Amino acid sequence: MAKLRDFVGELRGGALVVGVKLAASFAVVRAGFVALSDDDYSRVVIAQQFSLTPSWDPSGTSWLPFPFWLQGSILRAFSPSFELCRGVNIVAAAGALLVLYLVALQIGLKPRQAALGTTLAGLLPYSLLLGAATPPDGFCAALIAATILSLRSDKPSALLTGALAALIASLSRYESWPVALVFAGVVLWRSVHARQAQLLVPLALALVGPLGWMLHGALHHNSALFFVTRVTAYQHALGATLTSGWENALRTPLALLRFEPETVLLLLATLVLGRAHRIAEKSGDFARSPETAGPARFFGWGSILAAGALIVFLMVGDIRSSTATHHAERTLLSLWMLAALALTHELSRLWAKLNAPQWMLLAVAFVVGVLARVEGPGFGTLAPRNEERAIGTLARSLVPTGEQLAIWTTDYGYFAIQASFARPGTAQILDRHDPRTPHSNSPVRSANFGIFDRSLLLAGAREHCLAKELAANSKFVLARLAPQPSRSGDTDDPRCWP
């Protein structure tokens, strides 16, 4: 009967984690959030293309393949729409939090404590945004946190869960690679020390992603580290100034506090109070049970090594300006999720022991964190691309199926139009704004319909190239194109488009 109660409690906790995360993500979408950057739409376009023509390397860039495999497979089975693609990521983020919850149970936390900690991890500000966006950052962060936390346990089942999480994460985001490497090292040490051959299974699973992707690079791109070379070359083509040096060494550690100040300051204050109570109680060894251990021993040395490896990896990238991943606020989300678990654990242990001044200290830490966020960097520039999405959706309803659509924009907004048009393989981008590929001034040859930025039409006086305007908004025109003149020679070929 006790086991049945425990099982019901675990189910209830898991339902709470998933339900709250899904509700929060859809609330963020309902509030108007669409995308963090144009990369969000670019990823949707790649997933849409995968739904048409699956491949092992869907993007052909430095981006890792698993997110496109996942999203593209669902789009292939149902519909290649932007909304479905984002819905897949929302469900994946909730599912990854469930994995983190299961690992928390496997290391010995009670269902209520594990559920509350994991739910808080899913409600952090950046967790809310990334969990409702199309890139893999949200679900990948929860999987990285699950891998790190699983090292607190010696149970083969917990380590197997952590290894599976590492496998998916390492095929989704590069910051998971140092975590997977440390995970494999710790598991190898335990396997040899305890003579447990079955631990070689999670060890191998954790390394499949990084080794497989580097093998792919060596076989198909003549370099195991082709992804680093590609990112660096693209940054140079953009004219970005890559500043390397030790002055960048503190960028990542400071970002830990800068982007999630409430969580970090509240955790630090709680750690101070917890340490003071342990000293006062002279409670002895707290390492035996996660329920009574302080946060450092609660995570264990293996988890601390894995988290430290992630930070060092990001710091080295900052120092050398050669990292293949960007956005500190995204790469550190897994550590903030672990901080949320540690905070919940420590507060539950201290709840009945804190007096009024100590509660006041926690309140002050939280308020200071809130003020720091208000005065801090915020979430950066978001990319709703309302006009682009609107005209792309209109084109999907007005352009006959199978017809080619020419798209001419002044920036990367064509990705949002493509994603909303949701017809992979039928869009002709007249200018990709890729600094590595100069503009070629090629005419539209096979498209009977086009979407064009109004400013480009006016600047080139090309209104005569539009046979019939079908729809328009403040920024774009959707039109049927005038018939293209037949080519009569190498010169004097009238061209409407670039």
C-alpha positions in Angstrom: 0.0 0.0 0.0 2.9 2.4 0.8 4.4 1.7 -2.6 1.1 2.5 -4.3 0.8 5.8 -2.4 4.4 6.6 -3.4 3.6 5.8 -7.1 0.5 7.9 -7.0 2.4 10.8 -5.5 5.1 10.5 -8.2 2.4 10.5 -10.9 0.7 13.5 -9.4 4.0 15.4 -9.2 4.9 14.6 -12.8 1.4 15.7 -13.9 2.0 19.0 -12.0 5.3 19.6 -13.7 4.0 19.0 -17.2 0.7 20.7 -16.7 2.1 23.9 -15.3 4.8 24.0 -18.0 2.4 23.6 -20.8 0.0 26.1 -19.4 2.8 28.6 -18.9 4.1 28.2 -22.4 0.7 28.6 -24.0 0.2 31.7 -21.8 3.4 33.2 -23.1 2.3 32.5 -26.7 -1.1 34.0 -25.9 0.5 37.1 -24.5 2.1 37.7 -27.9 5.5 36.1 -27.8 6.5 34.7 -31.2 10.3 34.5 -31.6 13.6 35.5 -30.0 15.4 36.2 -33.3 15.3 35.4 -37.1 17.1 32.2 -36.3 13.8 30.9 -34.8 12.1 31.2 -38.3 15.2 29.9 -40.0 15.0 26.7 -37.9 11.4 26.3 -38.8 12.2 26.6 -42.5 14.9 23.9 -42.2 12.4 21.6 -40.3 9.9 22.2 -43.1 12.5 21.3 -45.7 13.3 18.2 -43.7 9.6 17.2 -43.8 9.9 17.2 -47.6 13.4 15.7 -48.0 14.7 14.1 -44.8 18.5 14.0 -44.3 21.0 13.3 -41.6 22.3 16.9 -41.7 19.2 18.9 -42.3 20.6 22.4 -41.9 23.9 22.0 -43.7 25.3 24.5 -41.2 26.9 24.2 -37.8 23.5 23.5 -36.2 23.1 20.1 -34.7 20.5 17.8 -36.2 18.2 16.4 -33.6 15.8 19.3 -33.3 15.2 19.2 -37.1 14.7 15.4 -36.9 12.1 15.8 -34.2 10.2 18.8 -35.6 10.6 17.7 -39.3 9.2 14.2 -38.6 6.1 15.6 -36.9 5.7 18.2 -39.7 6.0 15.4 -42.3 3.3 13.3 -40.6 0.9 16.2 -40.2 1.4 19.7 -41.6 4.5 21.8 -42.2 3.1 24.8 -40.4 5.0 27.3 -38.1 2.4 26.8 -35.4 2.8 23.0 -35.3 6.6 23.4 -35.3 6.4 25.7 -32.3 3.9 23.3 -30.6 6.4 20.5 -31.0 9.0 22.5 -29.1 6.5 23.4 -26.4 5.7 19.8 -25.8 9.4 18.8 -25.9 10.2 21.4 -23.3 7.5 20.0 -20.9 8.7 16.5 -21.6 12.3 17.4 -20.8 11.2 18.9 -17.5 9.5 15.6 -16.8 12.9 13.8 -17.4 14.5 16.2 -14.9 11.7 15.5 -12.4 12.3 11.7 -12.8 16.0 12.1 -12.1 15.2 14.2 -9.0 13.1 11.3 -7.8 15.9 8.8 -8.6 18.4 10.6 -6.5 16.1 10.4 -3.5 14.0 13.5 -3.4 10.4 13.2 -2.3 7.8 13.7 -5.1 6.5 17.0 -3.6 10.0 18.5 -3.3 11.1 17.2 -6.8 7.8 18.5 -8.4 8.1 22.0 -6.8 11.8 22.4 -7.7 11.3 21.2 -11.3 8.2 23.4 -11.7 10.1 26.4 -10.5 12.9 25.5 -13.0 10.3 25.6 -15.8 8.9 29.0 -14.7 12.2 30.9 -14.7 11.9 33.9 -17.0 14.3 32.5 -19.6 12.8 29.1 -19.2 9.4 30.6 -20.1 10.6 32.3 -23.2 12.8 29.5 -24.5 10.2 26.9 -23.7 7.7 28.7 -26.1 10.2 29.4 -28.9 11.2 27.1 -31.8 14.9 26.6 -31.1 16.0 23.7 -28.9 17.4 25.7 -26.1 14.5 25.2 -23.7 14.2 21.4 -23.8 18.0 21.0 -24.1 18.7 22.9 -20.9 16.4 20.6 -18.9 18.1 17.6 -20.4 21.6 18.9 -19.6 20.4 19.6 -16.0 19.0 16.0 -15.8 22.4 14.7 -17.0 24.3 16.7 -14.4 21.9 15.8 -11.5 21.9 12.1 -12.4 25.6 11.9 -11.3 24.4 12.4 -7.7 23.2 8.8 -7.9 25.1 5.5 -8.1 22.0 3.7 -9.4 22.4 2.3 -13.0 18.8 3.4 -13.7 19.5 7.0 -12.8 22.7 7.0 -14.8 20.9 5.5 -17.8 18.3 8.3 -17.7 21.1 10.8 -17.5 22.9 9.2 -20.4 19.8 9.2 -22.6 19.3 12.9 -21.8 22.9 13.6 -22.7 22.5 11.7 -26.0 19.6 13.9 -27.1 21.1 17.1 -25.7 24.5 16.5 -27.4 22.8 16.3 -30.7 20.9 19.5 -30.0 23.3 22.1 -28.4 27.1 22.2 -28.1 27.2 23.3 -24.5 26.0 19.9 -23.6 29.3 18.3 -24.9 31.5 19.1 -21.9 28.8 17.8 -19.6 28.5 14.6 -21.6 32.3 14.2 -21.5 32.5 14.6 -17.7 29.5 12.3 -17.3 31.3 9.6 -19.3 34.5 10.1 -17.2 32.7 9.9 -13.9 30.7 6.8 -15.0 33.9 5.1 -16.2 35.6 5.8 -12.9 32.6 4.3 -11.0 32.5 1.3 -13.4 36.1 0.5 -12.7 36.0 1.3 -9.0 32.9 -0.8 -8.4 33.5 -3.4 -11.1 30.1 -2.8 -12.6 30.3 -3.6 -16.3 26.7 -2.5 -16.9 27.7 1.1 -16.4 29.5 1.0 -19.7 26.1 1.3 -21.4 25.3 4.8 -20.1 29.0 5.7 -20.7 28.7 4.8 -24.4 25.4 6.5 -24.9 26.7 9.8 -23.5 29.5 9.9 -26.1 27.5 8.9 -29.1 26.4 12.4 -29.9 29.7 14.3 -29.9 31.7 11.5 -31.4 29.1 10.8 -34.1 28.8 14.5 -35.1 32.6 14.8 -35.3 32.8 11.6 -37.4 30.2 13.1 -39.7 32.4 16.2 -40.0 35.5 14.3 -40.7 33.8 12.1 -43.4 31.6 14.8 -45.1 33.3 18.1 -44.3 37.0 17.1 -44.1 37.2 18.4 -40.5 35.9 16.9 -37.2 35.5 20.5 -35.9 33.9 21.9 -39.1 31.2 23.6 -37.0 33.7 25.9 -35.3 35.3 26.9 -38.6 31.9 27.7 -40.1 30.7 29.9 -37.3 34.0 31.8 -37.3 34.0 32.3 -41.1 30.4 33.6 -41.0 31.2 36.1 -38.2 34.2 37.3 -40.3 32.0 37.6 -43.3 29.5 39.7 -41.3 32.4 42.0 -40.4 32.1 41.1 -36.7 35.1 42.1 -34.6 36.1 39.1 -32.6 37.9 40.2 -29.5 39.8 37.4 -27.8 41.7 37.7 -24.5 41.6 37.1 -20.8 39.5 40.2 -20.3 36.6 38.1 -21.5 37.1 35.4 -18.9 34.5 36.7 -16.5 31.7 37.2 -19.1 30.1 33.8 -18.4 30.4 33.9 -14.6 28.9 37.4 -14.5 26.1 36.3 -16.9 25.0 33.7 -14.3 24.0 36.6 -12.0 23.2 39.2 -14.7 20.5 37.3 -16.5 18.7 35.6 -13.5 19.5 37.8 -10.5 16.5 36.8 -8.4 17.2 33.1 -8.5 20.9 33.4 -7.9 20.7 36.0 -5.1 18.0 34.1 -3.4 19.9 30.9 -3.6 23.1 32.6 -2.2 21.2 34.0 0.7 19.6 30.6 1.4 23.0 28.9 1.3 24.4 31.4 3.8 21.4 30.8 6.2 21.6 27.0 5.7 25.3 27.0 6.4 24.7 29.0 9.6 22.1 26.6 10.8 24.3 23.5 10.1 27.1 25.0 12.1 24.8 25.9 14.9 23.2 22.5 15.0 26.6 20.7 14.7 24.7 18.2 12.6 27.6 16.1 11.4 27.7 14.4 8.1 24.9 15.6 5.7 26.2 13.6 2.7 24.2 10.5 3.4 20.8 11.7 2.3 19.8 14.3 -0.3 16.9 15.2 2.0 19.3 16.5 4.7 22.5 17.4 2.7 23.6 21.0 2.0 23.4 21.9 -1.7 27.1 21.1 -2.4 26.8 17.6 -1.1 23.3 17.3 -2.3 24.6 17.5 -5.9 27.8 15.5 -5.3 31.2 15.9 -6.7 30.3 14.4 -10.1 27.5 16.9 -10.6 29.8 19.7 -9.6 32.5 18.6 -12.0 30.0 18.5 -14.8 28.5 21.9 -14.1 32.1 23.3 -13.8 33.0 21.8 -17.1 30.1 23.6 -18.7 31.2 26.9 -17.3 34.9 26.4 -18.3 33.8 25.4 -21.8 31.9 28.7 -22.1 34.7 30.7 -20.6 37.3 29.2 -23.0 35.0 30.1 -25.9 34.7 33.7 -24.5 38.5 34.0 -24.2 39.3 32.6 -27.6 36.2 34.0 -29.3 35.9 30.6 -31.1 32.8 29.1 -29.4 30.3 27.4 -31.8 27.4 28.5 -29.6 26.1 31.9 -28.6 23.8 33.7 -26.1 25.0 33.2 -22.6 21.5 33.5 -21.3 20.6 30.4 -23.2 23.7 28.3 -22.5 23.4 28.8 -18.8 19.7 27.9 -18.4 20.5 24.4 -17.3 22.5 25.8 -14.3 19.7 28.1 -13.4 17.3 25.1 -13.4 19.7 23.2 -11.0 19.8 26.4 -8.9 16.0 26.3 -8.7 16.1 22.7 -7.5 18.8 23.5 -4.9 16.8 26.5 -3.7 13.7 24.4 -3.3 15.6 21.7 -1.5 17.3 24.1 0.9 14.2 26.2 1.7 12.2 23.1 2.4 14.8 21.9 4.9 15.0 25.3 6.6 11.3 26.3 6.4 10.4 25.7 10.0 13.8 26.9 11.3 13.9 30.5 9.9 13.1 33.4 12.2 11.7 36.8 11.2 15.1 38.5 10.5 16.2 35.6 8.3 13.0 35.7 6.3 13.6 39.4 5.9 17.1 38.7 4.5 15.5 36.4 1.9 12.9 39.0 1.0 15.6 41.6 0.6 17.7 39.3 -1.6 14.7 38.7 -3.8 13.8 42.4 -4.1 17.3 43.3 -5.0 17.2 40.6 -7.7 14.0 42.0 -9.1 15.5 45.5 -9.2 18.6 44.2 -10.8 16.5 42.6 -13.5 14.5 45.8 -14.1 17.8 47.8 -14.5 19.5 44.9 -16.3 19.8 43.8 -20.0 16.3 42.5 -20.3 15.5 39.9 -22.9 17.1 41.7 -25.8 15.4 42.5 -29.1 12.6 40.0 -29.9 11.5 39.2 -33.5 7.7 39.1 -33.8 7.9 39.8 -37.5 4.1 40.5 -37.6 4.0 41.9 -41.1 6.1 39.1 -42.5 4.1 36.4 -40.9 0.8 38.0 -41.9 1.8 38.2 -45.6 3.2 34.7 -45.6 -0.1 33.4 -44.2 -2.1 35.3 -46.8 0.1 33.8 -49.5 -0.6 30.3 -48.2 -4.3 30.9 -48.7 -4.1 32.9 -52.0 -1.3 31.2 -54.0 -2.4 27.9 -55.6 -0.7 24.8 -54.4 2.5 24.0 -56.4 3.0 27.5 -57.6 6.4 29.1 -57.0 6.6 32.3 -54.9 9.3 34.9 -55.2 10.3 36.7 -52.0 12.3 39.9 -52.0 13.0 41.6 -48.6 15.5 44.1 -47.2 16.7 41.8 -44.4 16.3 38.3 -42.9 12.6 38.7 -42.7 12.2 36.3 -45.6 12.6 33.5 -43.1 9.4 34.5 -41.3 7.6 34.7 -44.6 8.8 31.3 -45.7 7.9 29.8 -42.3 4.4 31.2 -42.5 4.0 30.2 -46.1 4.7 26.6 -45.0 5.3 25.2 -48.5 8.9 23.9 -48.5 10.6 23.9 -51.8 8.2 26.5 -53.5 9.8 29.8 -52.4 12.5 31.6 -54.4 14.5 34.0 -52.2 15.8 36.8 -54.4 18.3 38.1 -51.9 19.4 36.0 -49.0 21.6 38.7 -47.5 24.3 36.2 -47.0 27.7 38.0 -46.8 29.5 34.9 -48.1 27.4 34.9 -51.3 27.3 38.3 -53.1 24.0 39.3 -54.6 23.8 37.8 -58.2 21.1 40.0 -59.8 19.2 36.9 -61.1 15.7 37.4 -62.6 12.6 35.6 -61.5 12.2 32.8 -64.1 9.6 30.4 -62.8 7.5 32.2 -60.2 4.1 33.5 -61.1 3.6 35.1 -57.7 5.7 37.3 -55.5 6.0 39.0 -52.1 8.0 42.2 -52.2 9.0 44.8 -49.7 7.3 48.1 -50.7 10.4 50.1 -50.3 12.2 47.9 -52.9 9.4 48.3 -55.4 9.3 52.1 -55.0 13.1 52.4 -55.2 13.2 50.5 -58.4 9.9 51.7 -59.9 9.0 48.1 -60.6 5.2 48.4 -60.0 4.7 47.6 -63.7 6.1 44.1 -63.0 3.0 43.3 -60.9 0.1 42.0 -63.0 -2.4 42.0 -60.1 -2.1 42.8 -56.4 -3.6 40.1 -54.3 -3.0 41.4 -50.8 -0.9 43.9 -49.0 0.0 45.3 -45.6 2.0 48.3 -44.4 5.3 46.7 -45.4 4.7 44.0 -48.1 2.8 43.4 -51.4 1.6 40.0 -52.5 0.9 40.0 -56.3 0.6 37.9 -59.4 3.6 38.7 -61.5 3.5 40.0 -65.1 4.7 37.5 -67.7 8.5 37.5 -68.0 9.8 38.7 -71.4 11.4 35.9 -73.4 15.2 36.0 -73.5 16.3 37.3 -77.0 20.0 37.4 -76.4 22.8 38.1 -74.0 22.0 41.8 -73.8 18.9 44.0 -73.5 17.0 41.4 -71.4 14.4 43.4 -69.5 14.4 42.3 -65.9 11.9 43.3 -63.2 13.7 41.8 -60.2 17.2 41.8 -58.9 
